[in-house]
Amino acid sequence: YQTEHGSEKVSPFAANEQRLITPFETHHTFRVLADWPEFEADNWKRSLFAAQKAGKTCEEAGIGASFCMCEIPAIP
């Protein structure tokens, strides 16, 4: 399975590589695998087998502000 990423086709795994992923996406990935070959479409869309939203914020992902790593400056 591939998805459009700009002008090229890439796997969802490559698309998700630098995106905010939570244990929820991992959970849905395991649900797809556990129910294979008859899985729910909603689990597929929320799993790592589908490209997740680029630019997802901690708030959108349900991550509290005190746990959001996006706001912590990188250590040089």
N, C-alpha and C positions, 0 to 999 in steps of 0.2 A: 504494500500500500504506500502510495506517495501523495504528497500534498503540494500545492503551488506555493512557492516561497519566492516572491519577486518574479523573475523571469525563468527560474529553474524549478525543477521538481526535486524535492528532498523528502527523505523519510520523516515521519513524525518524530522519531527519536532524535534526529539531527535538529529538527525545528525546535524541539523542547529543551535542547541541551543548555541554553542560556536563559531559559524562562523560569519564572517562579513556580515551583512545583511543591505541593504539600503532601502529607500522608494521605489526604483524601484521594488524590489522583492515583497514588499507589494502591490504595484500597480498591478503587474501581478497576484498576488493572488486574488485580488478583481475582476480583469477582468475575471478570470476563473469562479469565483462564479457568476458574473453578466451574463455570457454567458452560464451557465450550462443548459442543459447537452451538448450543442454543443459549445465547446471551441476550440481555436486554440492551436495546439501542442506546438508552440513556447511560448505562455503564460504559459502553464503548466510547461515547462522545466525551465522557469525563475521565477516561483512562489515558495512559501514556501511549496507547496505540493510535490516538488522534492528536493532532497538533493542538496544543493549548493556546489560549489567548496571549498574544505578545503584549507586553506592557501591563500585565495584571498587577494590581497593587495589593499590598498586604491586607487592606480593608476588604477588597473584593474577594480575597482568598480566605477571609475569616481569621486572619492573624492579628492578634492584639498589638497595639502600638509599642508596648514594652518588649515584645518579642520580635518585632520587625527588624530584620537585618539590613533592609534597604536603606535605613536611615543612619546606620552606623558608618562613619567614614572608614575607608580602607587604611590599613596600616602600611606605611611605606617600607 
